[in-house]
């Protein structure tokens, strides 16, 4: 295996657009995986059900009706029309998507599973980069605040020096006390 070529970058980019955040997990829906692996969704789900022991809860979960409604409202899923889905979709985590490729065992499924893994890894790297950037930005803000305080005290000292001296109420010369 050599370096990634242009087609793998395109495939990886397309796959990244299919990855959603649900229940705090990055997942890809069964219909999208089935399309990537080149099988009909119902056949894909049949293969998963036949091998249910390979798919623990942290690999795959079935969406609730409310989650499906949110996906439809966000245009992440199309509305079911004639002949649409009769069951709630399944969401596969990165590990579930790879396991699905192994139960399908077609050449295309194995090839596409590599792209799926790369897409998940790329998103993970992007998120970690954003976290590092956020930490550095917070550190910079703290430094600026301390610098602002020092600059503010410096300006106050300069203003005090620039203020005219207070006039003395003492008179020059000899004065008899009364």
N, C-alpha and C positions, 0 to 999 in steps of 0.2 A: 504494500500500500504506500503510495506516494503522498505528496502534499495535496491539500484540498484544491480542486480546480474550480472554475467559475460556476459550473453547474451545481456543485455541492453548496456553494454560497447562496445561490438562488433558492435551492431546495431548503436550506437551513433558514433563510429569511422567510420563506413561505410558511414553514412549520412554526416559526416563532410567532407569526401572526395568529396561529391557531391555538396557542397556549393561553389559557385563562387562569385567573386567580379565583379559586373557590375554596371556601372553608380554610383559608390560610395556606392553601397548597397550590402550586403551579400544576395545572392539569390540562389534558387534551381530551376532547369528547370522543365517544365511541365512533360516531359517524365520520369524524375527521380522521381518526386513525384508520378506520376501514377504508376510506378513500385513499389515504397514503399507501396502505398496504395492498390496495388493488382488489378488495373483496367487498361484496355487499354488506351493509351494516348488520343485517339479520344473521348472515353467515359468520361474521366476525363475533357477534355476541354469542352465537351457538358454540363456537370454539372456546370462548372464555368460560361459558357455563359448563361445558364438558370437562374443563380443567380448573374448576373452581378452587381446588386446594392450592393452586399456584398463585392465587390472587387474594391475599389477605386484605384487610380493611385499609392498610396504608398504601396499597397498590391501586385499588379501585373502589369507588363508591357510587351508589346510584343517587342521582339528583332528586330533590324533592320538587313538588309541583311549584312551590314558591320560587325556588332557584331557577326552574325552567322559565317561569314568568319573567323573572329579572333578565335572563339571557335574551328572551324574545324582545323585551322592551329596550335592551341595549343593542339590538340587531346582531347579537353574537349567534343567534339561531333564527332561522326563518320560521314563520308561523306555519303550523301544520295545515295543509290544505287537503284536497282529495287524496286519499291513499297515504296520508302522512303517518307519523309514528303513532303506535298504539301503546308503547311503553315509555317510561321515563328513561332518559339517556344515562349512560354510565360515564363517569369521569375517571381517567387514568392518570396516575402520577407518572413521573419519569420511569420509575421501576416497573410500574404496571404496563407502560407502553412497550418497554423492552421485553417483558414477559409475554405480552401478547404476540410479539413477533416470533417468539420461540414456539408458541402453540400453533401458529399458522404454518410455520416452517417452509414458506415459499421463498424463492430467491428474492423476489421483490420486497417481501416483508423484512427479510434480514438486511437487505441493502438500506431500506428506508429507516429501519430501527437505528442505524448508525447516524443518519441525519437527525432523527428525533433526539437522540442523546446529545448530539452536538448543539442542537437548538436549546435544550434545557441548560446545558453547561454555559452557553453563551449568555443566556438570560441571567444565570446565577452570577457570572462574572460581572455583568453590567450592574446588578444590584449591589454587589460587594464594592464596586468602584464608586457607586453613588453614596454608599455608607461611609466610605473613606473620605470622600469629598465633603460630605456633611460634617464629619468630625473635624476636618481641617478648617472648614469655614467657621465652625463654632469656636475653635481655638483662636482663629484670627479675630473674631468678634470680641473675645475676652481680652486679647492683647490691645485691640483698638480702644476698648473701654478704659483700660488702665492708662493707656497713652492719653486718652481724652481727659482723664482726671488730672494727669500731670500737666498737660498743656493748659487746662483751665486754671490750675493753681499758679502756673507761670504767668498767665495773663493777669491774674489778680495781683500778683507781686509787682508786675510792671505798672499796672494802674495805680497801685499805692505809691510807687516811686514817682509817677507822673503827677500825682495830685499836689497842688500847691501846699506849702507848709502852713500849718495853722499859725495865725497871727498871735503873737504873745500879747497878753493883756497887761503886762507889766510896762510901766512907763519908765523911760530913761531919765536918769537924774535923781536928785534927792527929793524925797517926799516925806513930809511929816505925817506921822500916823495920827489919826484922829481918834 
